[in-house]
Amino acid sequence: NWSTGKVPSSANTVTIPVADGETVFTASSALAFGAVKVIGVGSATFPANVSMTSFEIAPYVTAKFAAVPGVADGGIKGAGMLVLDPGDGNTVSMTKSNTGFAGKTVIASGTVKYGDGTSFGPVGGSAKILVKSGATLDQAGMALYESNKKKPEVTLEADATLASSAKLGDNKAGVVTDLVLEGNAMVYAPENSRAAMSYHFNTSQPTIKLGTNTLEKTGAGEFFISWAKIDGTGTFHVKEGTVQVTHGSGGGKGASDATIRI
């Protein structure tokens, strides 16, 4: 715990090692940080109601962000960089109500799961999430129309994955998303699950921006696309499972140049 006036500034990088099950730090009111890096192995509870220049987590098997008691708008705040680097084979699960966060999120390794539509900023905001090569963004926790007014832009590097472990009957994974490919990437939905891109009412139309790359649908589950268009000259390859399209797909400049392969 840092007292007032002793919180690290943006000129500092503070590294905090933690053991399994430890609470990294707690706060009874909002704090502003500089660059903080948390390292360790196991599970831990991370801070909430925090503004930061940058915040990095690496690596954790299970991790969560804790709300601050008595603070209405708990969660991560500020416009800094949030780097989630749990390590290959490990998972970080985001919590809800990070509505004060307006920064960019980088998923550097492992799997990062949504808690709900406010995991990466406010509903109605425009979160930017970069998924690095070999890493996965899991839509589990998203209700089908929970993020009607939220349009995060998810960029997939080569060999990155947009996935969902949410079950079809749970009405999950309906995040409204612009999906941008910087290389050949994947959408993965295991059996009886659904990954999704959906438009609803007053939000702008989501777009799969293929460029010249290939987006490969894998897994026996479903990729649900509502009102989305496909841009670019690349290929959308339905290798496994089902792609369900409602209200049409395509449209927009360059969309007719894309190839759909089944």
MOQUIRA-V995718 format. One line per field, one symbol per residue. ss: DSSP state (H for helix, E for strand, - for the rest). phi: phi as a letter, one per 40 degrees, with the letter a starting at -180 (. if undefined). burial: # if it has 24 or more other ideal C-beta (glycine too) atoms within 12 Angstrom, else .. Layout:
ss->???
phi->???
burial->???
//
This chain:
ss->------------EEEEEE----E-------EE--EEEEEE--EEEE---EE--EEEEE---EEEE----------EEE--EEEEE-----EEE------EE--EEEEEE-EEE--------------EEEE----EEE----E--------EEEEE----EEEE--EHHH-E----EEEEE---EEEEE---EEEEEE--------EEE----EEEEE---EEEEE--EEE---EEEE---EEEEE--------HHH-EEE-
phi->.bcdgbcdcccbbbbbcbcdgcccabacacbbbccbbbbibhbabbcbfbcacaabbabacbaabcccdgbcbchcbgbccbbbbcgdgbbbbcccgccccbcbbbccagbbbccacbcbhccgcbcbbbbcdgcbbbcdhccdbcbdbbbcbbbbcdgcbbbabccdccfbgbccacbbcbacbbbbbcdgbacabbbafcccccbcccgbcbbbcbgccbbcbbgcbbbhbcbbbccagbbbbbggbgggdgccccbbbb
burial->......##.....#.#.#.....##.#..###########..##########################.....#####.########..##################################.########..##############.########..#######.#...###################..########..#.#######.#######.############.######.###.#...##.#..#..#.#..
//
